[in-house]
Protein backbone atom coordinates (compact mmCIF):
# COMPACT_ATOMS: atom_id res chain seq x y z
CA UNK A 1 0.00 0.00 0.00
CA UNK A 2 2.82 2.43 0.77
CA UNK A 3 3.93 2.53 -2.85
CA UNK A 4 0.63 4.27 -3.66
CA UNK A 5 1.04 6.95 -0.98
CA UNK A 6 2.02 10.46 -1.94
CA UNK A 7 5.74 11.07 -1.85
CA UNK A 8 6.17 14.32 0.07
CA UNK A 9 9.19 16.54 0.25
CA UNK A 10 10.70 17.60 3.55
CA UNK A 11 9.35 21.16 3.36
CA UNK A 12 5.95 20.53 1.69
CA UNK A 13 3.35 22.74 3.39
CA UNK A 14 -0.25 21.95 4.16
CA UNK A 15 -2.90 21.06 6.71
CA UNK A 16 -2.26 17.63 8.24
CA UNK A 17 -5.15 15.37 9.19
CA UNK A 18 -3.19 12.72 11.08
CA UNK A 19 -5.49 9.81 11.99
CA UNK A 20 -4.54 7.07 14.42
CA UNK A 21 -7.10 4.47 15.59
CA UNK A 22 -9.98 6.74 14.63
CA UNK A 23 -8.63 9.77 16.48
CA UNK A 24 -7.27 13.03 15.02
CA UNK A 25 -4.13 14.77 16.16
CA UNK A 26 -5.05 18.38 17.02
CA UNK A 27 -3.04 21.31 18.29
CA UNK A 28 -3.04 21.51 22.06
CA UNK A 29 -3.74 25.24 22.24
CA UNK A 30 -6.78 25.64 19.97
CA UNK A 31 -7.87 22.06 19.12
CA UNK A 32 -7.33 22.77 15.44
CA UNK A 33 -5.78 20.92 12.50
CA UNK A 34 -1.98 21.35 12.42
CA UNK A 35 -0.54 23.48 9.62
CA UNK A 36 3.06 23.62 8.53
CA UNK A 37 5.78 21.68 6.80
CA UNK A 38 5.71 17.89 6.56
CA UNK A 39 8.91 17.44 8.57
CA UNK A 40 7.30 19.29 11.51
CA UNK A 41 4.52 16.72 11.95
CA UNK A 42 6.72 14.11 13.61
CA UNK A 43 4.97 11.09 12.10
CA UNK A 44 7.28 8.13 11.69
CA UNK A 45 6.60 5.54 9.01
CA UNK A 46 3.02 6.54 8.02
CA UNK A 47 0.97 3.80 6.44
CA UNK A 48 -0.64 6.08 3.87
CA UNK A 49 -0.67 9.73 2.81
CA UNK A 50 -3.51 11.01 0.59
CA UNK A 51 -4.59 14.41 -0.67
CA UNK A 52 -8.16 15.02 0.58
CA UNK A 53 -8.89 18.62 -0.39
CA UNK A 54 -7.84 22.21 -0.19
CA UNK A 55 -8.53 25.14 2.13
CA UNK A 56 -7.54 28.75 1.40
CA UNK A 57 -5.26 27.58 -1.42
CA UNK A 58 -3.39 25.21 0.89
CA UNK A 59 -3.46 21.42 0.39
CA UNK A 60 -5.02 19.16 3.00
CA UNK A 61 -3.51 15.73 3.58
CA UNK A 62 -4.70 12.59 5.30
CA UNK A 63 -1.87 10.82 7.11
CA UNK A 64 -2.72 7.33 8.37
CA UNK A 65 -0.49 6.58 11.34
CA UNK A 66 -0.07 3.43 13.37
CA UNK A 67 2.45 4.90 15.82
CA UNK A 68 1.95 4.48 19.52
CA UNK A 69 -0.13 7.51 20.51
CA UNK A 70 2.15 9.85 22.41
CA UNK A 71 0.72 12.78 24.38
CA UNK A 72 -2.88 11.52 24.68
CA UNK A 73 -4.17 15.08 25.14
CA UNK A 74 -3.42 15.73 21.44
CA UNK A 75 -5.71 12.97 20.12
CA UNK A 76 -9.40 13.72 19.74
CA UNK A 77 -12.63 12.57 18.15
CA UNK A 78 -13.69 14.50 15.05
CA UNK A 79 -16.52 15.85 17.24
CA UNK A 80 -13.99 18.27 18.73
CA UNK A 81 -14.02 20.19 15.43
CA UNK A 82 -17.77 20.81 15.51
CA UNK A 83 -17.07 23.89 17.63
CA UNK A 84 -14.74 25.45 15.04
CA UNK A 85 -16.17 28.63 13.40
CA UNK A 86 -15.74 27.25 9.87
CA UNK A 87 -17.70 24.07 9.13
CA UNK A 88 -15.05 23.05 6.59
CA UNK A 89 -12.86 21.62 9.37
CA UNK A 90 -15.44 19.11 10.51
CA UNK A 91 -16.24 18.25 6.88
CA UNK A 92 -12.58 17.60 6.05
CA UNK A 93 -12.08 15.72 9.31
CA UNK A 94 -15.10 13.54 8.47
CA UNK A 95 -13.54 12.71 5.13
CA UNK A 96 -10.17 11.97 6.70
CA UNK A 97 -11.48 9.69 9.45
CA UNK A 98 -13.73 7.76 7.09
CA UNK A 99 -10.99 7.31 4.48
CA UNK A 100 -8.52 6.16 7.12
CA UNK A 101 -11.00 3.50 8.26
CA UNK A 102 -11.58 2.44 4.65
CA UNK A 103 -7.86 2.09 3.94
CA UNK A 104 -7.19 0.19 7.13
CA UNK A 105 -10.10 -2.25 6.71
CA UNK A 106 -9.39 -3.03 3.04
CA UNK A 107 -5.76 -4.10 3.16
CA UNK A 108 -6.75 -7.52 1.83
CA UNK A 109 -9.22 -8.61 -0.82
CA UNK A 110 -12.53 -9.94 0.45
CA UNK A 111 -12.77 -12.36 -2.49
CA UNK A 112 -9.34 -13.96 -2.78
CA UNK A 113 -7.38 -12.70 0.24
CA UNK A 114 -4.60 -11.02 -1.75
CA UNK A 115 -3.20 -7.62 -0.82
CA UNK A 116 -5.08 -4.63 -2.20
CA UNK A 117 -3.63 -1.35 -3.42
CA UNK A 118 -4.97 2.19 -3.63
CA UNK A 119 -5.36 3.12 -7.29
CA UNK A 120 -4.21 6.48 -8.58
CA UNK A 121 -7.16 7.44 -10.80
CA UNK A 122 -10.01 7.25 -8.29
CA UNK A 123 -10.63 6.66 -4.60
CA UNK A 124 -10.74 2.87 -4.58
CA UNK A 125 -8.78 -0.16 -3.44
CA UNK A 126 -8.01 -2.73 -6.15
CA UNK A 127 -6.96 -6.35 -6.02
CA UNK A 128 -4.62 -6.90 -8.97
CA UNK A 129 -4.97 -10.67 -8.68
CA UNK A 130 -8.74 -11.09 -9.13
CA UNK A 131 -9.77 -7.55 -10.11
CA UNK A 132 -12.07 -6.96 -7.13
CA UNK A 133 -12.46 -3.25 -6.43
CA UNK A 134 -13.76 -1.60 -3.24
CA UNK A 135 -14.95 1.93 -2.57
CA UNK A 136 -15.31 3.75 0.76
CA UNK A 137 -18.35 2.55 2.67
CA UNK A 138 -21.08 5.13 3.25
CA UNK A 139 -24.06 4.23 5.44
CA UNK A 140 -27.10 6.42 4.72
CA UNK A 141 -29.11 7.44 7.77
CA UNK A 142 -32.33 9.45 8.01
CA UNK A 143 -33.23 12.13 10.56
CA UNK A 144 -36.89 13.09 10.96
CA UNK A 145 -38.19 16.21 12.71
CA UNK A 146 -41.94 15.83 13.24
CA UNK A 147 -44.31 18.69 14.03
CA UNK A 148 -47.81 18.56 15.48
CA UNK A 149 -49.43 21.98 15.67
CA UNK A 150 -46.98 24.07 17.75
CA UNK A 151 -45.00 21.12 19.10
CA UNK A 152 -42.11 18.90 18.00
CA UNK A 153 -41.60 15.23 18.76
CA UNK A 154 -38.31 14.57 20.55
CA UNK A 155 -36.95 11.33 21.94
CA UNK A 156 -34.16 10.15 24.21
CA UNK A 157 -32.38 7.01 23.15
CA UNK A 158 -30.86 4.59 25.60
CA UNK A 159 -27.41 5.91 24.60
CA UNK A 160 -28.13 9.50 25.65
CA UNK A 161 -27.77 11.04 29.08
CA UNK A 162 -30.94 11.87 31.06
CA UNK A 163 -32.51 15.12 29.90
CA UNK A 164 -30.95 15.07 26.42
CA UNK A 165 -33.44 14.73 23.55
CA UNK A 166 -33.19 14.76 19.77
CA UNK A 167 -35.21 14.00 16.66
CA UNK A 168 -35.65 10.42 15.46
CA UNK A 169 -32.95 8.72 13.40
CA UNK A 170 -32.22 5.40 11.79
CA UNK A 171 -30.31 3.63 9.05
CA UNK A 172 -31.66 3.06 5.55
CA UNK A 173 -32.18 -0.62 4.77
CA UNK A 174 -31.40 -2.36 1.48
CA UNK A 175 -34.03 -1.67 -1.18
CA UNK A 176 -35.51 1.36 0.60
CA UNK A 177 -35.82 4.93 -0.55
CA UNK A 178 -34.87 7.61 1.94
CA UNK A 179 -38.53 8.53 2.33
CA UNK A 180 -39.57 4.94 3.01
CA UNK A 181 -36.81 4.62 5.60
CA UNK A 182 -37.97 7.81 7.34
CA UNK A 183 -41.57 6.62 7.63
CA UNK A 184 -40.54 3.12 8.73
CA UNK A 185 -38.11 4.34 11.39
CA UNK A 186 -40.66 6.72 12.89
CA UNK A 187 -43.30 4.01 13.11
CA UNK A 188 -40.86 1.45 14.54
CA UNK A 189 -39.42 3.78 17.17
CA UNK A 190 -42.51 5.65 18.38
CA UNK A 191 -45.53 4.02 16.72
CA UNK A 192 -46.93 7.05 14.83
CA UNK A 193 -47.61 7.75 11.18
CA UNK A 194 -46.27 10.84 9.39
CA UNK A 195 -46.85 12.61 6.09
CA UNK A 196 -45.76 15.65 4.08
CA UNK A 197 -42.05 14.78 4.12
CA UNK A 198 -39.69 17.62 3.05
CA UNK A 199 -35.97 17.36 2.50
CA UNK A 200 -34.02 19.49 4.99
CA UNK A 201 -30.33 18.84 4.30
CA UNK A 202 -27.50 16.38 4.80
CA UNK A 203 -24.28 16.03 6.80
CA UNK A 204 -21.42 13.53 6.79
CA UNK A 205 -21.10 11.87 10.17
CA UNK A 206 -17.88 9.85 10.59
CA UNK A 207 -18.99 7.60 13.46
CA UNK A 208 -17.94 5.56 11.70
CA UNK A 209 -19.16 6.25 8.13
CA UNK A 210 -22.71 7.64 8.10
CA UNK A 211 -24.32 10.18 5.81
CA UNK A 212 -27.16 11.89 7.66
CA UNK A 213 -30.14 12.98 5.56
CA UNK A 214 -32.72 15.18 7.23
CA UNK A 215 -36.47 15.39 6.64
CA UNK A 216 -39.17 17.60 8.12
CA UNK A 217 -42.55 15.90 8.49
CA UNK A 218 -46.03 16.45 9.87
CA UNK A 219 -47.82 14.18 12.33
CA UNK A 220 -50.59 12.13 10.75
CA UNK A 221 -51.95 9.62 13.27
CA UNK A 222 -51.24 7.30 16.19
CA UNK A 223 -50.15 7.46 19.80
CA UNK A 224 -46.56 7.37 21.00
CA UNK A 225 -45.39 3.86 21.85
CA UNK A 226 -41.62 3.70 22.41
CA UNK A 227 -39.57 0.88 20.94
CA UNK A 228 -38.24 -0.78 24.09
CA UNK A 229 -34.73 -1.60 22.90
CA UNK A 230 -34.14 1.79 21.25
CA UNK A 231 -36.09 4.64 22.87
CA UNK A 232 -36.04 5.42 26.59
CA UNK A 233 -38.71 8.13 26.38
CA UNK A 234 -40.39 10.36 23.80
CA UNK A 235 -42.93 13.13 23.78
CA UNK A 236 -44.28 16.33 22.27
CA UNK A 237 -42.44 19.48 23.34
CA UNK A 238 -43.42 23.13 23.04
CA UNK A 239 -40.84 25.11 21.08
CA UNK A 240 -40.75 27.65 23.90
CA UNK A 241 -39.72 24.98 26.41
CA UNK A 242 -37.27 22.66 24.67
CA UNK A 243 -35.06 20.30 26.70
CA UNK A 244 -31.32 19.85 26.15
CA UNK A 245 -30.93 19.31 22.37
CA UNK A 246 -28.02 18.71 19.95
CA UNK A 247 -25.77 21.70 19.15
CA UNK A 248 -26.47 23.92 16.16
CA UNK A 249 -23.41 22.55 14.35
CA UNK A 250 -25.20 19.22 13.87
CA UNK A 251 -27.89 18.64 11.27
CA UNK A 252 -30.39 17.54 13.92
CA UNK A 253 -29.70 20.68 15.97
CA UNK A 254 -30.16 22.93 12.93
CA UNK A 255 -33.43 21.26 11.99
CA UNK A 256 -34.91 21.70 15.46
CA UNK A 257 -33.92 25.36 15.53
CA UNK A 258 -35.25 25.91 12.00
CA UNK A 259 -38.68 24.64 13.01
CA UNK A 260 -38.51 26.67 16.21
CA UNK A 261 -37.80 29.85 14.23
CA UNK A 262 -40.56 29.13 11.71
CA UNK A 263 -43.08 28.53 14.50
CA UNK A 264 -42.11 31.77 16.23
CA UNK A 265 -42.46 33.70 12.98
CA UNK A 266 -46.00 32.35 12.48
CA UNK A 267 -47.21 33.50 15.89
N, C-alpha and C positions, 0 to 999 in steps of 0.2 A: 504493500500500500504506500510506503514512503516514497517510492519512485514517482508517484503521481501527485505528491505534495508540491506546493510552490517552492521554488528555490529562492530564498530571500538573501539579499545582501546585508552586510553588517549594519549599515546605516539606513536601511529602508525605513521610512516613516509611516505611521498609520495609527489607527485605533485597534487595540488588541483584545479580542474576545477570547480569553484563555479559559477553556472549559475542562474541568477535572471532576469526574464522577458526578456529573450533573450540576456542579456548582461553578459560578463565575468568579474570577479573580477581579476584585474591585479595589480602587484606591482607598486607603484607610481614612483619609481626611474627608472626602466628599461622597464616598460610595459611588464612584463613577468609573466608566471604562478607561483603562490606562491609554495614554497617548504618548508616542515618542518613537525612538528608533528601536529596531528589532533587538539589538544587542542589549538594550536596557531592560528587557522583559524577564530575563533570568529564567528561561524555560529550557531545560536540558532534554535533548533527545525527544522532541515532540513527535507524536504518532502521525499527525496530519496537519497541514496548514492550507486553508482555502480562503479565497477572496469571497466575501459575502455581501459586499455593498460599498457604498460611499456616503460620506457625510461631510458637507462643506468642503468639497473637492479633495478630501483626504480618504484614502482607501481604508476599508474595514476588513480585518482578517479574523477568521476562526482559527484558533490554535488548540488542537486536541492534545491534552497532556495527561500522562499517566504517572507523573512524579508523585512522590509522597507529599501530601499537602503540608507545606510549612506555613507557619503563621496563620492559624485557623481563622483569625479575625478578618482576614482578607478574602475569604471564600464565602459566597452568598448565593442564595436562590435568585433567580431572575426577578422574583417579586420585589426585590430591593430597588429595582429600577423603575417601578411604577410611580414612585414619588418624584422622579426627575421631571423638570419643566417641559422638556421636549419628549413627545411620545416615541420619537424615532429610536431612543435608546432601548426601550422595552421591546420594540418591534425587532430591532437587530439582535438583541439578546435572545428573543424567542427563536429567531432563525438559527442562531449559533448553537443554542442548547439542543434544539431538535436535530440539527445536522450532525452534531457530535454523537448523539444517541444513535442515529442512523448509521454512521460510519463504524461505530464500535459494535453494533449488533449485526452487521453484515460483512464481517471479515471473511466468512466462509459461505459458500453456495448452499442454499437450502435444498437443491436438487441432487447435486453430486458430491458435495463436501469439499470441493476444491477452493483454493484461495480466490477471493474476488478483488478487483481493482477498481478504483475510481476513474471513470473515463474523463477525457478532457473536453468533450464537445457538449456535454449536458450533465446535470446533476444526477448521476446514477452510478450504481456499482455493477460491474459486469464480470461474469465468469467466462474466461476465455476458453475453458475446456468444453462446456456444454452450451454456452451462449445465453444462459439465464441472466436476466437483467432485473435489478431492483431499484425502486425509487423511494424517496423518503416517505415514511408512513404518515398520513394525516387522518385523524379521527374526527369526523364532523359531529358537532354537538349542538343541540338547540337550546336556546333560552326563551322563556315565554313570560311576558309581563301581562297579567290579566286584570282588566278593570271591570268593576260592577258599580254603576252609578258614580259616586265620588270616592270609591275605595279601590284598593289594590290588593290582590292576593299575594301574601308572602308566606314563606315556609322556612322552617329550621330543620336542616338535615341532621342525622345522627353524628355527622362529622363536625358540626359547628358548635361553638361555645354557647351556653345559655344566653338568651337575649339577642343573638345575632340572627337576622332573617334575610332572605334573598328571594328572588323569583325562581320559578321552577326550571330545572335543567335536566337534560338526558342525552344519551348518545343515539345517533341515527343507526338503525339496523339495516342489514342488507336488503335491498329491494325497495326501500322506502324513499319517498320524497322528503324534503325538509318539513313541508307542511304536515304530511302524515305523521312524521315523528313527533312534531310539536303536539298535535292533538292526542296521539297515543300516550305520550309521556304525562301530559296533564291528567288524563283520565286514570292512568295507572297510579300516579302518585297521590292525587287528591280526590279522584272520583267525580269530577265535574266535566261537563261538555263546554267547549268554546266555539266561537265563530269569529268571522271578520278578521282573519289573520292579516297583519301588515308587516312587511320586512322592516327591520329597524337598524341593521348594521351587523358587522362581524369583527372578530378580533382573534388573532392567533393566541393560543394559550399553551405554553410549552410544559405542561405537567401531565403526561410527558409530551404529547404531540397532538393536542386538540385544536380544532378550529371552531370557535364559538360563533353561532349564527343566531341573531336575536329577532324575535317576533313580538309585536304587540297584538293583543287579542281581547275580545269582549266575552264576558260570561254569557253562557247560553242557558244551561240548566244543571240541576243536580245539587246535592249537599256534599260538603267536604267530608271525605273519609280518607284518612291518612294511610298510605302504604306502610305497614308496620316495620319492614326491614329497611326503609329508606327515609321516611319523614317522621321526625319527632313530634312536631306540631305545625299547624298551618291555620291561617285565618285571614279575615278581611280587615285591612287597616285604613283608617282615615289618613289622607295625605298630610294633614296638619299634625298628626301624632304618629309619625313613623318610628319604628324601633331602630336599633343599630343595623345599618345596611352596608353593602359593599362600597368601597371608595369610588369616587367619580372617575378615576382612571380606568376602571373596569367597565366592560360593556354592560353588565348587569346594573352597576351603579349609575351609569349614564341613562339607561332606559328608565329606571325608577324616577330619577330626577326630571327626565323629559316629561313623563306623565304627570308628575307633581306640578311642573310649571304650566303645562297645558290646562290642568284642572283649575289652578289658581287664576289663569287668564280668563277662563269661562265664567268665573263667579262674579 
